[in-house]
Amino acid sequence: MTRLLLIGPPGAGKGTQAVRLSVACNVPAISTGDIFRSNVEQGTELGVKAAEFMNAGKYVPDSLTNDLVRSRLNEADVEGGFLLDGYPRTVAQVAELDDILAGTGHSLDVVVLLSADTDEIVGRLLKRAHEQGRADDTEDVIRHRLEVYAEQTTPLIDIYAERGLVVEVDGLGSVDEVTTRITAALDARGIALFAS
Ligand code: AMP
């Protein structure tokens, strides 16, 4: 019954770790970035609106993002817990998530902060751009995404730290090493883990 958030700069490896952690914690992983990308691919109204912001390295407006998460968190499969990857990213999204959770009578158990060095991140994202051809992974856009993260998302760390929810994990190293670090930190907090 775990409810967790995964926060970290673009390129810290959130997506990869989210998939593994959702298995370890036996909860669905919800990635707002993935939901936006699939809407872009399908050419939905939301996708057309979101693409404009994503391709410029900007955040999709809170109104669109919040509506999407609210409806997703009202689906039956998240009643027993969830892992949110890449949401919330702004102070207004924190307030929205608080409100959504208050409505369901649940609260967050832990916020995993995946940290990584900026130069390492730029290198990783450029590599991913070559491999996957993502439109938001050019060097200028990457640098802008990191600025937006620093301005709009880092304040969330203090908000959740004040609530005693933050566990910081170094995102550098192999995928397995990072997963082991995160699961050890969750275990130390008494979060239930399942063998995969
Ligand atoms: P990600 O795959 O998490 O790096 O997200 C890719 C892009 O989707 C971001 O750079 C934003 O443009 C958009 N996005 C994803 N999640 C959010 C969010 N919580 N708030 C605003 N924009 C978001």
Boltz pocket constraint, residues with backbone or C-beta under 6 A from the ligand:
constraints:
  - pocket:
      binder: B
      contacts: [[A, 10], [A, 32], [A, 33], [A, 34], [A, 36], [A, 50], [A, 53], [A, 54], [A, 55], [A, 57], [A, 58], [A, 59], [A, 60], [A, 61], [A, 62], [A, 65], [A, 85], [A, 86], [A, 87], [A, 88], [A, 89], [A, 90], [A, 93], [A, 136], [A, 145]]
      max_distance: 6.0
